[in-house]
Amino acid sequence: MEIRSAIFREAVNEALESEVPVLATIFARPLPFTDAIKSRPDVTLIEVRPNNRKRLVSELADRIQAFPKHRFQG
């Protein structure tokens, strides 16, 4: 399981510290590593449920497209 890998955890933390938006799934159950991610002030948690999952596709696409493009250019 990836979450047990120190290399994976480092890569996740690097991604979260970058300026690039990250769209990811995360365990709902408590684990120290995922709890730390979920408690970050720059993380927005959205629960995917049967009654919202179709709508979330366009909502999440809109959120990602709203990020300033200049932030991604090297």
C-alpha positions as CSV (number, residue, x, y, z in Angstrom):
1,M,0.0,0.0,0.0
2,E,1.5,3.3,-1.1
3,I,0.7,5.2,2.1
4,R,3.3,3.0,3.9
5,S,6.0,4.1,1.5
6,A,8.2,7.0,2.8
7,I,9.0,7.8,-0.9
8,F,5.3,8.1,-1.6
9,R,4.6,10.3,1.4
10,E,7.5,12.6,0.5
11,A,6.1,12.9,-3.1
12,V,2.7,13.7,-1.7
13,N,4.1,16.4,0.5
14,E,6.2,17.9,-2.3
15,A,3.1,18.0,-4.5
16,L,1.1,19.7,-1.8
17,E,3.8,22.3,-1.2
18,S,4.0,23.2,-4.9
19,E,2.0,25.9,-6.6
20,V,0.3,23.4,-8.9
21,P,-3.3,22.5,-7.9
22,V,-3.7,18.9,-6.7
23,L,-6.9,16.9,-7.1
24,A,-6.7,13.7,-5.1
25,T,-8.7,11.2,-3.2
26,I,-7.9,10.4,0.5
27,F,-9.0,7.9,3.2
28,A,-12.0,8.9,5.1
29,R,-10.9,6.9,8.1
30,P,-8.3,8.4,10.4
31,L,-4.6,7.8,9.8
32,P,-1.9,10.1,11.1
33,F,-0.5,10.9,7.6
34,T,-3.9,11.5,6.0
35,D,-5.2,13.4,9.0
36,A,-2.3,15.8,8.7
37,I,-3.2,16.4,5.0
38,K,-6.9,16.9,5.8
39,S,-6.1,19.5,8.5
40,R,-4.0,21.7,6.2
41,P,-5.5,25.1,5.7
42,D,-4.9,25.0,1.9
43,V,-6.8,21.7,1.5
44,T,-10.5,21.6,0.7
45,L,-12.3,18.4,1.4
46,I,-15.3,17.5,-0.7
47,E,-17.2,14.3,0.1
48,V,-18.2,12.4,-3.1
49,R,-21.7,11.0,-2.7
50,P,-24.1,9.4,-5.1
51,N,-26.2,12.7,-5.2
52,N,-23.3,15.0,-6.0
53,R,-20.7,13.0,-8.0
54,K,-22.0,13.9,-11.4
55,R,-22.1,17.6,-10.5
56,L,-18.6,17.5,-9.1
57,V,-17.0,16.7,-12.4
58,S,-17.8,20.2,-13.8
59,E,-17.4,21.9,-10.4
60,L,-13.9,20.6,-9.9
61,A,-12.9,21.3,-13.5
62,D,-14.0,24.9,-13.0
63,R,-12.0,25.2,-9.8
64,I,-8.8,23.9,-11.4
65,Q,-9.3,26.1,-14.5
66,A,-9.7,29.2,-12.3
67,F,-6.1,28.9,-11.0
68,P,-3.9,31.6,-12.6
69,K,-2.0,30.1,-15.6
70,H,1.2,32.0,-14.9
71,R,1.7,30.0,-11.7
72,F,2.4,26.9,-13.8
73,Q,4.9,28.4,-16.2
74,G,8.6,27.8,-15.5
